[in-house]
Amino acid sequence: MSNGDESPVQADIQAVRRVGQVLRLFGPETGALTAAEVADRIGLNRTTAHRYCVSLVAAGLLDRAPRGGAFVPGAVLLQLGASALRRQEVMRLAPPHMQRLAGRTHLTAVLSLWGSAGPVVSRVEEDTTGDVLLTVRVGTQLTLETAQAQVFLAYRRDQLQVDRLLANLAAADQTRIRGQIEAIRRSGVAVLRSASRGITAMAVPVFNEYGICATLALLGISTLVSAEAQSPQVLALREAGDALTAELGGIRSPLDAGPPPVHHRL
């Protein structure tokens, strides 16, 4: 797959690029391709194309069709596609819920999706009617100290990944955050107050049919935020999270018994 003039790094990059080219050939209009068809479409010789296809079968990205010697998308590729579609679905459905939430509470509504190592801010809806506006940039990677991150940690099915993430922290921080996660599981709401910055963030989970897929949060100046269990802001956040969950076909976690949220200070 490489020639003698290429360094190992260049050869690896070339191989990854070729894999991308092969996988992009498959789509709604092209469900199956032979190695010869792959070779013709991306300009490879047929032997090389066949080696790529066989390697992708071994990796689970492609599978062999029942007949005709063709290759079809494999389980891993289908899982990745389904995950991408679910992300698009929550991004499509969330805006009206977030707009109503920001308008009702006069706070900033934030939707976060799980990235490679934690939540990433994916959409922000601001209420501009007040004198003070607190916001966050789309694309911000959130730390494990945030309300959104701890909601994700509380409800993620892959608890081994949670353990790996927490293992990067000091022992005292691990113990503290694990306690906060347990409190979130009991209440269904994360509330974190930063005394030094005067900021309060509260977050709830959003579920689809597979489990937690996003977090919905409210962000504001602490003097403007009431985080009591029956406050209009907490109730509005819960209602918005439940409504978005229902629209996504998810089910609210049975762990959410709904006692008063526990407030944590940073």
Secondary structure, 3 states (H helix, E strand, C coil): CCCCCCCHHHHHHHHHHHHHHHHHCCECCECCECHHHHHHHHCCCHHHHHHHHHHHHHCCCEEECCCCCCEEECHHHHHHHHHHHHHHHHHHHHHHHHHHHHHHHCCEEEEEEECCCCEEEEEEECCCCCCCCCCCCCCCECCCCCHHHHHHHHHCCCHHHHHHHHCCCCHHHHHHHHHHHHHHHHHCCEEEEECCCCEEEEEEEEEECCEEEEEEEEEEEHHHCCCCCCCHHHHHHHHHHHHHHHHCECCCCCCCCCCCCEEEEC
